[in-house]
Amino acid sequence: MQTSLDSYVSTLQMLKDEFPTSASSSKQAAVLGFVGHSSAAHWSMEYLEDKILNPYLQEAGQPPAKVMMPTDGTTSILVQAWADKQKFNSLPVEADWRTLGPKARAYRDGKICKESTHLIFFGGLRSDTYEKMAIRELKKGKRVFLFDAETKEFQELVT
């Protein structure tokens, strides 16, 4: 007579044999998040694609399942247009300025970082806040890319 523990173990083994885990199902779908401040007045869709988005796709090796970006700013409009053109699921994330006041940006950026597996940060000219945030997310095991506003260089950060 089988005990309940033996029965449980044999049921788990049977399920494991019946539904093996494939390599594709264990690979997590990429969720790409955009965070930061950019001086995007001079940007065009071509500039964004050539300098940031296409190099990201080459480095990442897989298209994102979802693209998250803030709702405000020129860069966000261009990123959303790119995501729609590529037929990626885009999710604009709004900051609740009325309720949260000055903390709204931090909450919005935190939500994007929390839900994303891959992040593209736009570093600001006057502050290193986003560079510090990028390093923190890198330490959590996420793939992090940084566009430096001063040097106009796009690079993947590594530990």
Residue, then its C-alpha position, 0 to 999 in steps of 0.5 A: m500500500q502506498t503512502s500519501l507521500d509516495s503517491y504524491v511523488s509518483t504523480l509528480q514524476m508522471l506529470k514530469d514525464e508527460f509534460p517535459t520542460s522544453a528549452s523554449s518554455s524555460k527561456q523567459a520572454a523579454v520585456l523591454g523597458f525604457v527609463g531616463h531623461s533624454s534631450a531628444a529635440h534633435w532626434s528623429m525616428e531614423y536616429l533612434e532606430d540606427k543608434i539605439l533600437n537596432p543595436y539593442l535588437q542585435e545585442a539582445g538576440q530576441p525581439p521583446a514580447k512587450v515594450m514599456m515606456p513612459t507616456d510623456g516625452t518625445t522619446s516615448i512617442l518615438v519608441q511607441a511608434w517603433a514598437d507599433k511598427q515592429k508589431f511589438n506589444s507596447l505598454p505606455v506607463e503613466a505617472d500619476w502626477r496629481t496624486l504623487g506629485p514629485k514622486a510620480r516619476a520615481y514610482r513610474d520608473g520603478k514600475i517599469c524597472k520591476e516588470s522589465t527583463h531588459l532595460i534601456f536607460f537614457g542618461g541625463l546631462r545634469s544628473d547621474t541618477y539614471e546611471k546609478m539606477a542602471i547599475r542597481e538593475l544590472k546587479k539584480g541580473k537584468r540586461v541593461f543598456l545605457f545611452d549616454a547623453e553626453t557622448k551619444e554612445f549606446q552600450e550594454l553594461v556588464t558586471 
